[in-house]
Amino acid sequence: MQVYSTPGHGHRLELLKSRIYTFVDSTKRFAFYFLEGQQLIQELALIHPLQGGGFAYFRDVVLSFMPMLALLKHGEQLGLYLDAEDPYLRVKLEITAGGHVRCLLMPEDLKEFPERITGIVRVRKSFQNAKEPYNSIIEVNGVSLRNIINQVLERSYQFNSLVRVSQNSDQSYLVLQLPGLPGDTEIDHTSEALLHCDELYGPRLADLMNRGLQQPEELAVYFQELQFQPMGARTVQYHCNCSQERMLANLQSLYINEGKALFEPGQAHLEVTCEYCKSRFEIARTEIEAIPPLYN
């Protein structure tokens, strides 16, 4: 258990580590991925200086996208990058199968919070021992934030899905229609079947999220009452892999293209800030100019 101070409030909250739970319903035709994300959202609130509606929007982005972590296998990593122009909006979310996540929303002084997005979604999935990642580009036109993830799953994974985000607790769930077993010809793979499933279980899951239950034992009882079969759980935590070495390598790449224009006259150091975790690094000019022979 970790303790966090809530920004703007005098009290302190005791929160369990965030987790994503995987269940299969009694028909074995639908999978539910339930995110208990209260600690994760607290971590993000301490890192990202988004104010008012900006952080609420960021929270919805994270809770909408995060359940996809449950689809990753050992050694896999997933990056989701959303680029919209009107209004200008950038979302970056990177997750690993081990439960590490880092994410950001730009601009940090965002004033408009679009209900529907028009732009490009880039999906980058890396596999263990694979030289090249899987990349796909999806165009979205007037699509709601939560339906973006459904389009990603449909086009990149060939899954029918829908996501629900609680407004009362930092929790969400993704329901996904499973492929049929060999010889099973009675499965209805239409969107209507998915909606019927959500209508059947949605009210109970909404009640669960309204109560904000965190304890694994309490959640287990709740899902047992729904006759859901547990398939596992993963801990989720914020983690950024930035480092002095990575920042130096990035600046050296810039130096190759920009040369001395990268520096002000007489400047001996550059200070760079990680856009994800806000860690600051001071890099000496002599280090940047010492390009490894590989780049020459």
Secondary structure, DSSP 8 states (H G I E B T S, - for coil): -EEEE-TT-SSEEEE--EEEEEEE-TTSSEEEEEEE-HHHHHHHHHH----THHHHHHHHHHHHHGGGGGG--TT-EEEEEEEEETTEEEEEEEEETTSEEEEEEE-TT-----SEEEEEEEEEEE-TT-SS-EEEEEEEEEEEHHHHHHHHIIIII---EEEEE-SSSSEEEEEEE----TT------SHHHHHHHHHHHHHHHHHHHHHT---HHHHHHHHHHTT-EEEEEEEEEE-----HHHHHHHHHHHHHHHGGGGS-TT--EEEEE-TTT--EEEEEHHHHH---GGG-
